[in-house]
Amino acid sequence: MNIYPFAEIRRELHQIPEIGFKEFKTHQYLMDYILGLPPERMEIKTWKTGIFVKVKGRDPRKMIGYRADIDGLPIKEETGLPFASTHEEHMHACGHDFHMSIALGLLTHFSNNPIDDDLLFIFQPAEEGPGGAEPMLKSDAMLKWKPDIILALHIAPEYPVGTIAVKEGLLFANTSELFIDLKGKGGHAAYPHETRDMVIAACSLVGQLQTIVSRNVNPLDSAVITVGKITGGTVQNVIAETARLEGTIRTLNPETMIKVKSRIKALVEGLEVGYECLAEIDYGAMYHQVYNDERLTKEFMEFTEAAAEVHLHCCTEAMTGEDFGYMLKEIPGFMFWLGVSSEFGLHHSKLNPDEKAIEIAINHVANYITYKGNEA
Ligand SMILES: CC(=O)N[C@@H](CCC[C@H](N)C(=O)O)C(=O)O
């Protein structure tokens, strides 16, 4: 099988990153490619910007699902690559261009070389937010085509090419977005006593939020609160009437998420009193933890350990989030990390994964699905 086109395809997809549910060019690109494949065994359905492709098996007893996410991030690319993003302020900085090209490689392989079982390829929008997996599970297509097992991969910049890193059970954290809007009273920079400065309130709140992880969460448990963006004010000599904090919460334990949120509420209520302001909290999108089915993951690990072209690494859980967790809540399966050796990590403007990983992933996953989809 000629794999080179999939690195080329990755480069083309890399140039057109689009954010969640706005993946219109990406959808068209994927559809154009899919419609060029042998149609005999394929059935295609679309859902918003997402796509389902069923590949009929020769003698199906079950359906194996393979999911790839398709959205990019609102990050300005700084790789300097000749095939860098052509979409201003947008970048495939989480590897979804890799995920899509690997899925197309697998689809190409199985549309030409069917196995006994049916396959369902899921090209899912909006993984970075607001979340496509949960509503996609309720779509007509997925109510009709519900895989018996499902798998997906995520690129891992920190591991060398050739590494497959995975673990049974909990792999990724529970997540919740966090948006806090503050409203005080603006005014002249020289008359602070007549105002309620929301830049000061926002700065104080960022510091207070960090005490939740350090002082309210058991040190043997794990949680993250990251404020990734602060906006507020208008100009250098005007006191800010409003400010907005945008962030994310991660916990390994679902109960800890509840505790963290109740502490955020308490601190924000205290801020309202202390800084004489109004505050509104919005938790945006929440993702269920990624929990790998023990039996299937163990079997995949054994399969991977026996394969010559890849190296198995038994990893620990990570505080990343993934709405694939919703699919794994309903369908047994697993997600694994694919090593892509990049100096810069996920969500970095200079992320530059090694394309050799594309061929490795297509071959390894094709071998695994073939083994799994032909078992008696
Ligand atoms: C693998 C990965 O990086 N996933 C994202 C998912 C983001 C979910 C949501 N927008 C949030 O920020 O909570 C991640 O940031 O972990």
Ligand as a Chemical Component Dictionary entry (heavy atoms), coordinates in Angstrom:
data_LIG
# 
_chem_comp.id                   LIG 
_chem_comp.type                 NON-POLYMER 
_chem_comp.pdbx_formal_charge   0 
_chem_comp.three_letter_code    LIG 
# 
loop_
_chem_comp_atom.comp_id 
_chem_comp_atom.atom_id 
_chem_comp_atom.alt_atom_id 
_chem_comp_atom.type_symbol 
_chem_comp_atom.charge 
_chem_comp_atom.model_Cartn_x 
_chem_comp_atom.model_Cartn_y 
_chem_comp_atom.model_Cartn_z 
_chem_comp_atom.pdbx_ordinal 
LIG C1 C1 C 0 -6.464  16.306 23.679 1  
LIG C2 C2 C 0 -6.805  17.708 24.019 2  
LIG O1 O1 O 0 -5.922  18.554 24.052 3  
LIG N1 N1 N 0 -8.085  17.981 24.261 4  
LIG C3 C3 C 0 -8.561  19.252 24.719 5  
LIG C4 C4 C 0 -10.043 19.221 24.988 6  
LIG C5 C5 C 0 -10.595 20.559 25.437 7  
LIG C6 C6 C 0 -11.929 20.499 26.087 8  
LIG C7 C7 C 0 -12.488 21.840 26.496 9  
LIG N2 N2 N 0 -12.456 22.835 25.453 10 
LIG C8 C8 C 0 -11.761 22.362 27.728 11 
LIG O2 O2 O 0 -10.865 23.205 27.602 12 
LIG O3 O3 O 0 -12.097 21.953 28.830 13 
LIG C9 C9 C 0 -7.796  19.650 25.981 14 
LIG O4 O4 O 0 -7.581  20.864 26.171 15 
LIG O5 O5 O 0 -7.415  18.783 26.788 16 
# 
loop_
_chem_comp_bond.comp_id 
_chem_comp_bond.atom_id_1 
_chem_comp_bond.atom_id_2 
_chem_comp_bond.value_order 
_chem_comp_bond.pdbx_ordinal 
LIG C1 C2 SING 1  
LIG C2 O1 DOUB 2  
LIG C2 N1 SING 3  
LIG N1 C3 SING 4  
LIG C3 C4 SING 5  
LIG C3 C9 SING 6  
LIG C4 C5 SING 7  
LIG C5 C6 SING 8  
LIG C6 C7 SING 9  
LIG C7 N2 SING 10 
LIG C7 C8 SING 11 
LIG C8 O2 DOUB 12 
LIG C8 O3 SING 13 
LIG C9 O4 DOUB 14 
LIG C9 O5 SING 15 
# 
